[in-house]
Structure formats: C-alpha cells, structure tokens
Amino acid sequence: MFLTKSDYVQHYLTCPIHLWLKKHRKEELEEEIDAGLEWIFEQGNLVETQARLLFPGAVLVGGHSVASERQTKKLVQAGKKTLFQATAIADRLMAMADVLKFDSRRKQWDIYEVKSSTEVKEDHIHDICFQRTVFRKAGYPIGKVHLVHVNNTYVRKGKIVPGSLMTAEDVTKEADELEDEVEANIEKALAVLDLKDVQSAKECTCSPKDCPCLPYCYPRLPTYSVFDLNRLRYDNARELYDSGVRRLTDIPSDFDGSDAQLCQLKVARTGKPIIEKEKIRRALSALKYPLFFLDYETFFPATPMFDGYRPYQQMVFQYSLHIVPAPDAPLEHKECLVRELLDPVPVVLKQLAQDIGPRGSVIVWNKGFEMSRNEEMAHHVPKYAKFLRSVNKRVFDLMEIFRHQHCVHPDFRGSCSIKDVLPVLVPHLSYDNLAIHEGGGASLAWYRMFGKPKAEQEVAQRNLLEYCKLDTFAMVEIFRFLLALKEEGANQSATITLTPKKESKGLPLG
C-alpha cells in the first residue's frame, strides 16, 4: 500500500480520516465528480499539453505504479534526459513527476510540476516537496524543483506561444524551508495507513459542505448547523462545534456577528420571514420601464481560444433576456446562443445591441458579474463600448434586496443565491428537472458540444437555452413576488407567511 502525492496533498493534509478511508473503505467516501470538478480536470489536461511543448524531445513514460517505475528506470539507463510522468517508488512512497529533466552540468535531475493555476500556492510546495523526497529516497540526485503555472498577463495573438503562456518558477528555496515539515507529515501519514480502524477526526480541516465523510468528521451534525451561518470563518465555526454548539439556533444570544448573521439567526430562531416592505418599495421605485432581465453564460479556458483573450478570461457565449415593455404589457423573451466555434463576443454583442433599447432598467442578479463582463467586452470590441457602458449605468441588482436583508426567510439559510431564493418564493419553478443545473455545467456543455454529431449538438443547444432562460424567468417571477409585497401598501417592517403561488401564465407585472 503506497502513499502517493495525491494521497498526501488531497487527503492527509485536509484530514487523516479521509486518507484512511480512501485506502481501507473507499466506498464510504462520498466523492462526487460534478461539472466544476470535471472542468478542473479538463483545464489541467489542456495546460499540461501546453507545458510539455516547453520540453522538446522528452519521452513519455508509459504504464502505472510499479510498471511506470520500471519503465522510468529503463529510460534513464538508456540515457534519456527528459521524461514526462517519471515514477519513483521507495519506502512505501510513490511519486510521479510531470517533468523530470537531467542537468548534465550539475549531474542532477530537476523536477518540474505543472499546475493550471496562475500562482504558486502552499499546497503546490507540499506537492513538489513530497515528490523530491520520494525521488531522493529512490536514488535520484535531485537538484532544483520548479512549478510551471499559467501566466495570467499573457494575451493571445495568433498561435499560442507556450513559453509566454506558461511561467516556470524555481521554488527550491521554498521546498527546502518546508522539507522537515513534509518529512514529519509523511511519517504520520504512513502511520495512519497502518491503523486498524478509523480514528478521531479532530484534525479535519474541510468544511462540512466539502467533507466526503461527514459521519466520521462531523458526527451528529444537524442539517442546519453552525457551519451554515453566513460568512462565518471556518475556524470560528469549528470552535463553536468543538465546544458542543451544533445547531445554528444554539449559537449564544450574545454572539457578536454582522447584521446579516444576526438577521439569519433571528429568522432561524423564530421560524418567521422578515419582509422590510418600505425598503423594498424604495428599491423598486428606482426601476424604469422597459425592464430588461439579463443573464450571461460564459466560458473561461486556461488556454485562450481566440485572439485578444487572457488565460481564464470570461467569454460571453450566451444570454437570455426577458423584457417587460410597460407595467401592463405582456412578457417578451429574447435569447442568443453562439453555435459555432468562433470568438463568441462579437456575435453576442451584435444581437444584444438590437435587443436592449437605449432606455429602461437592466435587471441582473449579482451585478458585479454582468457589469465586469460588459467592461471586458467593451475593451474587446470597442465599437460597442458606448452601448455597454450605457447598459452598466442602468443596471439594477435584484439580489441586493436579499443581500441587504430586506427580504429574509429561514429557508434561505443565510444565502442570497438565486438557486436558494427561487424555491422559497416561487416553488413552482425549479432547476431540478433541467439537464443543466448551474453555470459550470453550462460552460462545459457549450465547449463539449463542438465536434459532436449534429443531433447531439442540437440537444446540447436546447439544454443551454432552457437553463439560461430559466435564470432570467426566475428573476421575473421573484420581481413579481416583490412587486406584490410593495403594492400591499405597508410602510413598516413586517413578518408574513409566504405561501406557494400558482404558476402564472401571462405575468401581468403592473
């Protein structure tokens, strides 16, 4: 039973119990591969492909585990100087290096670890330090260690230049400083592997939402716990948990929290929503017809796909736009989805400029996202800059009504995400029945549909349109709910009981 670098970094450093379960009872680890994780893996592969171009003439080591180690030794004995996926095994440890390169002058091997991030992180140093330890134990004279990561200042112009896209940093000094800690951790991790049963999980550093083995790390954790308090630091939540405070409502009454935290605690304890009707009325009074409910979907690859983009820069490839021309007018809908593999932004802007008029409020959920995309698109396609800046001046963030605690419900659980607000206020609408449930899935679906048969592309396109359309229709229905509250005419704070509404047909918003 080997201890690998992924065992060490991804499991032992977050929680020894995760490591023990992975090795002894893997079926009990609840590790889901969602769209976000799939995208991380895919980005990693794309970045590694570019990084390998920095090492011409390198040889890829085949096989896995012991077979890969044997192949590595054969290639080294044959005089190969640069290897991809070289493997070393020693003292129950196994490590695979992205790049192992021999320096003939120093007579030492250098290790290069490739990361898809744009900066060096502490766990990266743990990673490469672990590798260096294993290769040295296996008899390789290791010299320098480097981290190869994405250069986020790179702007594509023509064919990608790997030497400009990727940056190699010498982190030998940082690895030296961490070496004693890593070696001590390795001994502790090996001791965990030898345990006959799972032990106390007090060393777990994962929050419950990220923990793959809650029954072991957070026994008797209620469904609404101290870890659900809005913006509470993990260390503080863990301190409460370890002191015996489990339920959110058990947090002491003298807790010194933010206004949002105290408001969340109040509705949780009383079980009643809080509706600040006058504040909602004042917020909505700023709106001017026609109303444009806008939502973007974006794609942000590590390796820029088109000229003028930086790594991880968001490209808008789709939007949905619900329009209310006047208070009593029927709802209209416009949409755009780029269906070809080309720079999507010019296509999107050409249609958006036709769909959004020069007057009226543009309603979004979390304005920082849409407004930032508009600024980026204005820079990318300058002829639309005036239009996009006009749009930004007219943006109204519907989420702020919930962020500022004008409308708080116990079932929001401290969140103002539309995915949490919608099922409470408008229970007849749901993302659950859609093929795509969140933005990460939409990004991946758009990217993956190219190159597929026409029939599969059409299915992906329908799924994308349905998902984005629901995002803006959800805003319309939440706005409609708030509008009804405003029109009740109350001029003071009030608590009300929210009851399910029937699905509306024509959506008269007057």
C-alpha positions as CSV (number, residue, x, y, z in Angstrom):
1,M,0.0,0.0,0.0
2,F,1.8,3.1,-1.3
3,L,1.4,6.7,-0.1
4,T,1.1,8.8,-3.2
5,K,1.5,12.6,-3.5
6,S,-2.3,12.9,-4.1
7,D,-2.9,10.8,-1.0
8,Y,-0.6,13.2,0.9
9,V,-1.8,16.5,-0.5
10,Q,-5.5,15.9,-1.2
11,H,-6.3,13.7,1.7
12,Y,-3.8,13.6,4.5
13,L,-3.3,17.4,4.7
14,T,-7.0,18.0,4.8
15,C,-7.9,15.2,7.1
16,P,-6.1,11.9,8.1
17,I,-9.5,10.2,8.2
18,H,-10.0,10.9,4.5
19,L,-6.7,9.2,3.8
20,W,-7.6,6.1,5.9
21,L,-11.0,5.7,4.3
22,K,-9.6,6.1,0.8
23,K,-7.1,3.2,1.5
24,H,-9.3,1.0,3.6
25,R,-13.0,1.8,2.9
26,K,-13.1,3.8,-0.3
27,E,-16.7,3.0,-0.9
28,E,-17.6,5.2,2.2
29,L,-16.1,8.3,0.8
30,E,-18.8,10.4,-0.8
31,E,-16.7,12.0,-3.6
32,E,-18.8,13.3,-6.4
33,I,-17.4,14.4,-9.8
34,D,-19.6,17.4,-10.6
35,A,-19.3,19.6,-13.7
36,G,-17.0,22.0,-11.8
37,L,-14.5,19.2,-10.9
38,E,-14.7,17.8,-14.4
39,W,-13.8,21.3,-15.8
40,I,-10.8,21.5,-13.4
41,F,-9.5,18.1,-14.7
42,E,-10.0,19.2,-18.3
43,Q,-8.2,22.5,-17.7
44,G,-5.3,20.6,-16.1
45,N,-5.0,18.5,-19.2
46,L,-5.1,21.5,-21.5
47,V,-2.4,23.3,-19.5
48,E,-0.2,20.2,-19.3
49,T,-0.3,19.8,-23.1
50,Q,1.0,23.4,-23.5
51,A,3.6,22.9,-20.8
52,R,5.0,19.8,-22.5
53,L,5.8,21.9,-25.5
54,L,8.5,23.6,-23.4
55,F,10.4,20.3,-23.3
56,P,11.0,19.2,-26.9
57,G,12.5,15.7,-27.2
58,A,11.1,14.5,-23.9
59,V,9.9,10.9,-23.6
60,L,6.5,9.9,-22.1
61,V,6.8,7.1,-19.5
62,G,4.1,4.5,-20.0
63,G,2.2,2.3,-17.5
64,H,1.1,3.0,-14.0
65,S,2.5,2.4,-10.5
66,V,5.2,-0.3,-10.4
67,A,5.1,-0.7,-14.2
68,S,5.7,3.0,-14.7
69,E,8.6,2.9,-12.2
70,R,10.3,0.1,-14.1
71,Q,9.8,2.0,-17.4
72,T,11.3,5.1,-15.8
73,K,14.5,3.2,-14.8
74,K,14.9,1.7,-18.2
75,L,14.6,5.0,-19.9
76,V,17.1,6.6,-17.5
77,Q,19.5,3.7,-18.1
78,A,19.1,4.2,-21.8
79,G,20.3,7.8,-21.5
80,K,17.1,9.7,-21.8
81,K,17.5,13.2,-20.3
82,T,13.9,14.4,-20.1
83,L,10.9,12.3,-19.1
84,F,7.2,13.0,-18.7
85,Q,5.4,11.2,-15.9
86,A,8.5,9.7,-14.5
87,T,7.7,7.5,-11.4
88,A,9.7,6.8,-8.3
89,I,8.9,4.3,-5.5
90,A,10.8,4.0,-2.2
91,D,9.9,3.2,1.4
92,R,6.2,2.7,0.7
93,L,6.0,6.1,-1.1
94,M,5.3,6.7,-4.7
95,A,5.5,9.9,-6.8
96,M,5.0,10.7,-10.4
97,A,6.7,13.9,-11.7
98,D,5.2,15.8,-14.6
99,V,8.7,16.5,-15.9
100,L,12.0,15.0,-14.8
101,K,14.9,16.7,-16.6
102,F,18.6,15.9,-16.2
103,D,21.1,18.8,-15.9
104,S,24.3,17.5,-17.4
105,R,26.4,20.3,-15.9
106,R,25.3,19.7,-12.4
107,K,24.7,15.9,-12.8
108,Q,21.4,16.3,-11.1
109,W,17.8,15.8,-12.0
110,D,15.4,18.7,-11.8
111,I,11.7,18.3,-11.2
112,Y,9.0,20.4,-12.9
113,E,5.4,20.2,-11.6
114,V,2.7,21.7,-13.9
115,K,-0.3,23.5,-12.3
116,S,-3.2,25.1,-14.1
117,S,-3.4,27.9,-11.5
118,T,-2.0,31.4,-12.1
119,E,0.1,31.5,-9.0
120,V,2.1,29.3,-6.6
121,K,0.2,28.1,-3.6
122,E,1.3,26.4,-0.4
123,D,-0.2,23.0,-1.3
124,H,1.9,23.2,-4.5
125,I,5.0,23.4,-2.4
126,H,3.9,20.4,-0.3
127,D,3.3,18.6,-3.6
128,I,6.7,19.1,-5.1
129,C,8.5,18.7,-1.8
130,F,6.8,15.3,-1.5
131,Q,8.0,14.4,-4.9
132,R,11.5,15.4,-4.3
133,T,11.6,13.3,-1.1
134,V,10.5,10.2,-2.9
135,F,12.8,10.6,-5.8
136,R,15.8,11.1,-3.5
137,K,14.8,8.1,-1.5
138,A,14.7,6.1,-4.7
139,G,18.3,7.1,-5.5
140,Y,17.9,10.1,-7.9
141,P,20.1,13.0,-7.2
142,I,17.6,15.8,-7.3
143,G,18.7,19.4,-7.8
144,K,16.2,22.1,-8.3
145,V,12.4,21.9,-8.2
146,H,10.2,24.2,-10.3
147,L,6.5,24.9,-10.6
148,V,5.2,25.6,-14.0
149,H,1.9,27.6,-14.0
150,V,-0.2,29.8,-16.2
151,N,0.9,33.4,-16.8
152,N,-2.3,35.4,-16.4
153,T,-0.8,38.5,-18.1
154,Y,-0.4,36.7,-21.4
155,V,-2.7,37.8,-24.2
156,R,-3.1,35.6,-27.2
157,K,-2.2,37.0,-30.6
158,G,-2.1,34.3,-33.3
159,K,-0.7,30.9,-32.4
160,I,-0.2,30.3,-28.6
161,V,3.4,30.7,-27.5
162,P,3.9,28.1,-24.7
163,G,6.9,30.0,-23.4
164,S,4.8,33.1,-22.9
165,L,1.6,31.3,-21.7
166,M,3.5,29.3,-19.1
167,T,5.8,30.5,-16.4
168,A,8.4,28.3,-14.6
169,E,9.3,29.3,-11.1
170,D,12.2,27.9,-9.2
171,V,10.7,27.0,-5.8
172,T,13.8,25.1,-4.4
173,K,14.2,27.5,-1.5
174,E,10.5,27.2,-0.5
175,A,10.7,23.4,-0.7
176,D,13.9,23.5,1.5
177,E,12.1,25.5,4.1
178,L,9.1,23.0,4.1
179,E,11.2,19.9,3.9
180,D,11.3,19.0,7.6
181,E,7.5,19.5,8.0
182,V,6.8,17.4,4.9
183,E,9.0,14.5,6.1
184,A,7.4,14.6,9.5
185,N,4.0,14.6,7.9
186,I,4.9,11.6,5.7
187,E,5.8,9.6,8.8
188,K,2.4,10.5,10.3
189,A,0.6,9.7,7.1
190,L,2.2,6.2,6.9
191,A,1.2,5.6,10.5
192,V,-2.4,6.4,9.5
193,L,-2.3,3.8,6.8
194,D,-1.3,1.2,9.4
195,L,-4.2,1.9,11.7
196,K,-6.6,-0.9,12.0
197,D,-9.7,1.3,12.4
198,V,-10.7,4.9,11.8
199,Q,-9.7,7.4,14.5
200,S,-10.9,10.7,15.9
201,A,-11.4,13.3,13.2
202,K,-10.5,16.4,15.1
203,E,-7.7,17.2,12.5
204,C,-10.2,17.6,9.7
205,T,-9.9,21.0,8.0
206,C,-12.7,20.6,5.5
207,S,-15.9,22.4,6.0
208,P,-18.9,20.1,6.1
209,K,-20.0,21.0,2.6
210,D,-16.7,19.9,1.2
211,C,-16.1,16.9,3.5
212,P,-16.6,13.5,1.8
213,C,-17.1,11.6,5.1
214,L,-19.4,13.6,7.4
215,P,-20.3,10.8,9.7
216,Y,-16.7,10.4,10.7
217,C,-15.5,14.0,10.7
218,Y,-18.7,15.7,12.0
219,P,-20.7,13.1,13.9
220,R,-24.3,14.2,14.9
221,L,-24.1,17.3,12.7
222,P,-27.6,18.7,12.2
223,T,-28.8,19.6,8.8
224,Y,-28.8,23.3,9.7
225,S,-25.6,23.8,11.7
226,V,-23.2,26.5,12.9
227,F,-21.3,26.0,9.7
228,D,-24.3,27.4,7.8
229,L,-24.0,30.8,9.3
230,N,-23.4,33.3,6.6
231,R,-19.7,34.3,6.2
232,L,-18.6,32.8,9.4
233,R,-15.0,31.8,9.3
234,Y,-14.3,28.1,9.4
235,D,-12.1,28.4,12.4
236,N,-14.8,30.2,14.4
237,A,-17.5,27.7,13.3
238,R,-15.2,24.8,14.2
239,E,-14.6,26.4,17.7
240,L,-18.3,26.5,18.3
241,Y,-18.7,23.0,17.0
242,D,-16.0,21.6,19.3
243,S,-17.5,23.4,22.3
244,G,-20.7,21.5,21.8
245,V,-22.7,24.1,19.8
246,R,-24.1,22.1,16.8
247,R,-27.4,23.7,15.6
248,L,-27.3,27.2,14.2
249,T,-30.1,28.2,16.6
250,D,-27.9,27.1,19.6
251,I,-25.4,29.9,18.9
252,P,-25.3,32.0,22.1
253,S,-27.6,35.0,22.1
254,D,-24.6,37.4,22.8
255,F,-22.9,36.3,19.6
256,D,-21.2,39.4,18.1
257,G,-22.0,38.9,14.4
258,S,-22.6,41.1,11.4
259,D,-26.1,42.4,10.6
260,A,-26.6,39.7,8.0
261,Q,-25.6,37.0,10.5
262,L,-27.8,38.3,13.3
263,C,-30.7,38.6,10.8
264,Q,-30.2,35.0,9.8
265,L,-30.1,33.9,13.4
266,K,-33.3,35.8,14.2
267,V,-35.4,34.2,11.4
268,A,-33.9,30.8,12.2
269,R,-35.0,31.1,15.8
270,T,-38.4,32.5,15.2
271,G,-39.2,30.4,12.1
272,K,-40.8,33.5,10.5
273,P,-39.6,35.5,7.5
274,I,-38.8,39.2,7.7
275,I,-40.1,41.5,5.0
276,E,-39.0,45.1,5.0
277,K,-41.8,46.4,2.8
278,E,-40.9,50.0,2.8
279,K,-37.3,49.3,1.9
280,I,-38.4,47.0,-0.9
281,R,-40.8,49.7,-2.2
282,R,-38.0,52.3,-2.2
283,A,-35.6,50.0,-4.0
284,L,-38.1,49.0,-6.7
285,S,-39.2,52.6,-7.2
286,A,-35.8,53.2,-8.9
287,L,-36.8,51.0,-11.8
288,K,-37.7,52.5,-15.1
289,Y,-39.6,50.7,-17.9
290,P,-39.0,48.9,-20.1
291,L,-37.4,46.3,-17.8
292,F,-34.7,44.1,-19.2
293,F,-33.9,40.9,-17.2
294,L,-30.5,39.9,-18.3
295,D,-28.3,36.8,-17.7
296,Y,-25.0,35.8,-19.3
297,E,-23.3,32.4,-19.6
298,T,-19.5,32.4,-20.0
299,F,-16.6,30.1,-20.9
300,F,-13.2,30.8,-19.4
301,P,-10.4,28.4,-20.5
302,A,-6.9,28.4,-19.1
303,T,-5.5,28.4,-22.6
304,P,-7.1,31.3,-24.6
305,M,-9.0,30.0,-27.6
306,F,-9.1,33.3,-29.6
307,D,-7.0,36.4,-30.1
308,G,-7.3,39.2,-27.6
309,Y,-8.0,37.0,-24.5
310,R,-6.0,36.3,-21.4
311,P,-6.0,32.9,-19.6
312,Y,-9.3,32.4,-17.7
313,Q,-10.8,35.5,-19.2
314,Q,-14.6,35.0,-19.4
315,M,-16.1,34.9,-22.9
316,V,-19.8,35.5,-23.1
317,F,-21.3,32.9,-25.4
318,Q,-25.0,33.1,-24.5
319,Y,-27.5,35.4,-22.9
320,S,-31.2,35.3,-22.0
321,L,-33.3,38.5,-21.9
322,H,-36.8,38.8,-20.6
323,I,-38.4,42.1,-21.4
324,V,-41.4,43.9,-19.7
325,P,-42.1,46.9,-22.0
326,A,-44.6,48.5,-19.7
327,P,-46.4,47.8,-16.4
328,D,-49.3,46.1,-18.0
329,A,-47.6,44.7,-21.1
330,P,-47.1,41.0,-21.8
331,L,-43.7,39.5,-21.2
332,E,-41.3,39.2,-24.1
333,H,-38.2,37.0,-24.5
334,K,-35.0,37.3,-26.5
335,E,-32.0,35.0,-26.5
336,C,-28.7,34.4,-28.1
337,L,-26.5,31.3,-28.2
338,V,-23.3,31.1,-30.3
339,R,-23.5,27.8,-32.2
340,E,-20.1,27.9,-33.9
341,L,-16.6,27.6,-32.5
342,L,-15.5,31.1,-33.0
343,D,-15.0,34.2,-30.9
344,P,-18.5,34.5,-29.4
345,V,-18.4,38.0,-28.1
346,P,-18.9,39.9,-31.4
347,V,-21.8,37.7,-32.2
348,V,-23.4,38.2,-28.8
349,L,-22.9,42.0,-28.9
350,K,-24.4,42.4,-32.3
351,Q,-27.7,40.9,-31.2
352,L,-27.6,42.3,-27.7
353,A,-27.4,45.9,-29.1
354,Q,-30.6,45.2,-31.1
355,D,-32.4,43.6,-28.1
356,I,-31.7,46.1,-25.4
357,G,-33.0,49.6,-26.1
358,P,-31.4,52.9,-25.0
359,R,-33.8,53.4,-22.1
360,G,-35.1,51.3,-19.2
361,S,-33.6,49.4,-16.3
362,V,-31.4,46.3,-16.9
363,I,-32.1,43.8,-14.1
364,V,-29.5,41.3,-13.1
365,W,-28.6,39.0,-10.2
366,N,-25.2,39.9,-8.7
367,K,-24.3,42.9,-10.8
368,G,-20.6,42.5,-10.3
369,F,-20.6,39.6,-12.8
370,E,-22.6,41.1,-15.7
371,M,-21.0,44.6,-15.3
372,S,-17.5,43.2,-15.4
373,R,-18.3,41.2,-18.5
374,N,-19.7,44.3,-20.1
375,E,-16.4,46.2,-19.3
376,E,-14.3,43.4,-20.7
377,M,-16.5,43.1,-23.9
378,A,-16.2,46.9,-24.3
379,H,-12.5,46.6,-24.3
380,H,-12.5,43.6,-26.6
381,V,-14.9,45.1,-29.2
382,P,-14.6,48.9,-28.8
383,K,-17.3,49.8,-31.2
384,Y,-19.8,48.5,-28.6
385,A,-18.2,50.3,-25.7
386,K,-20.7,53.2,-25.6
387,F,-23.6,50.8,-25.7
388,L,-22.2,48.6,-23.0
389,R,-21.4,51.4,-20.6
390,S,-24.9,52.7,-21.1
391,V,-26.2,49.3,-20.1
392,N,-24.0,49.4,-17.0
393,K,-25.3,52.8,-15.9
394,R,-28.8,51.3,-16.0
395,V,-28.1,48.1,-14.1
396,F,-30.3,47.2,-11.1
397,D,-29.2,44.3,-8.9
398,L,-32.2,42.3,-7.8
399,M,-30.0,40.3,-5.4
400,E,-29.3,43.4,-3.3
401,I,-32.8,43.3,-1.9
402,F,-31.9,40.0,-0.3
403,R,-28.2,40.8,0.4
404,H,-29.4,43.9,2.4
405,Q,-31.8,41.8,4.4
406,H,-35.0,43.5,3.0
407,C,-36.4,40.0,2.5
408,V,-35.1,37.2,4.6
409,H,-36.7,33.7,5.0
410,P,-35.5,30.9,7.3
411,D,-35.3,28.6,4.3
412,F,-32.8,30.8,2.5
413,R,-30.3,29.7,5.2
414,G,-28.3,32.9,5.0
415,S,-27.9,32.7,1.3
416,C,-29.0,35.2,-1.4
417,S,-28.1,33.0,-4.3
418,I,-31.0,32.8,-6.8
419,K,-30.8,29.0,-6.5
420,D,-31.7,29.3,-2.8
421,V,-34.2,32.2,-3.1
422,L,-36.2,30.9,-6.0
423,P,-37.6,27.6,-4.5
424,V,-38.8,29.5,-1.4
425,L,-40.5,32.4,-3.1
426,V,-41.5,30.7,-6.3
427,P,-41.8,27.0,-5.5
428,H,-43.4,26.1,-8.8
429,L,-40.1,26.9,-10.6
430,S,-37.1,24.6,-10.3
431,Y,-33.8,23.8,-11.9
432,D,-34.0,20.2,-10.8
433,N,-35.7,18.9,-14.0
434,L,-33.2,20.6,-16.3
435,A,-30.3,18.8,-17.9
436,I,-28.0,21.7,-16.9
437,H,-28.3,22.9,-13.3
438,E,-25.6,25.5,-12.8
439,G,-23.2,27.8,-14.7
440,G,-20.3,25.4,-14.6
441,G,-22.3,22.8,-16.3
442,A,-23.4,25.3,-19.0
443,S,-19.8,26.3,-19.7
444,L,-18.7,22.6,-20.1
445,A,-21.8,21.8,-22.2
446,W,-21.0,24.6,-24.7
447,Y,-17.4,23.7,-25.0
448,R,-18.0,20.0,-25.4
449,M,-20.8,20.2,-28.0
450,F,-18.4,21.2,-30.8
451,G,-17.1,18.3,-32.8
452,K,-20.1,16.1,-31.8
453,P,-22.7,14.8,-34.3
454,K,-25.3,17.4,-35.3
455,A,-28.1,15.6,-33.3
456,E,-26.1,15.8,-30.1
457,Q,-25.2,19.4,-30.7
458,E,-28.9,20.2,-31.1
459,V,-29.7,18.5,-27.8
460,A,-26.9,20.5,-26.0
461,Q,-28.1,23.7,-27.5
462,R,-31.7,23.1,-26.3
463,N,-30.4,22.3,-22.8
464,L,-28.3,25.5,-22.8
465,L,-31.2,27.7,-23.9
466,E,-33.6,26.2,-21.3
467,Y,-31.1,26.7,-18.5
468,C,-30.3,30.3,-19.3
469,K,-34.0,31.1,-20.0
470,L,-34.9,29.9,-16.5
471,D,-32.3,32.2,-15.0
472,T,-34.0,35.3,-16.3
473,F,-37.5,34.0,-15.9
474,A,-36.7,33.2,-12.3
475,M,-35.7,36.9,-11.8
476,V,-39.0,37.9,-13.4
477,E,-41.0,35.8,-11.0
478,I,-39.0,36.9,-8.0
479,F,-39.6,40.5,-9.1
480,R,-43.3,39.8,-9.4
481,F,-43.4,38.5,-5.9
482,L,-41.6,41.6,-4.5
483,L,-43.8,43.8,-6.5
484,A,-46.9,42.2,-4.9
485,L,-45.4,42.9,-1.5
486,K,-44.7,46.6,-2.4
487,E,-48.3,47.0,-3.6
488,E,-49.7,45.9,-0.3
489,G,-49.0,49.4,0.8
490,A,-47.4,48.6,4.2
491,N,-44.9,51.3,5.2
492,Q,-43.2,49.4,8.0
493,S,-41.3,46.2,8.7
494,A,-43.5,43.2,8.8
495,T,-43.3,39.4,9.1
496,I,-45.5,37.5,6.7
497,T,-46.2,33.9,5.8
498,L,-45.0,33.0,2.3
499,T,-47.4,30.7,0.5
500,P,-46.8,28.9,-2.8
501,K,-48.2,30.8,-5.8
502,K,-49.8,29.2,-8.8
503,E,-47.8,29.2,-11.9
504,S,-48.5,32.5,-13.8
505,K,-49.4,32.5,-17.5
506,G,-49.3,36.0,-18.8
507,L,-47.3,37.6,-16.0
508,P,-49.0,40.9,-15.7
509,L,-46.4,42.9,-13.8
510,G,-48.3,46.1,-13.1
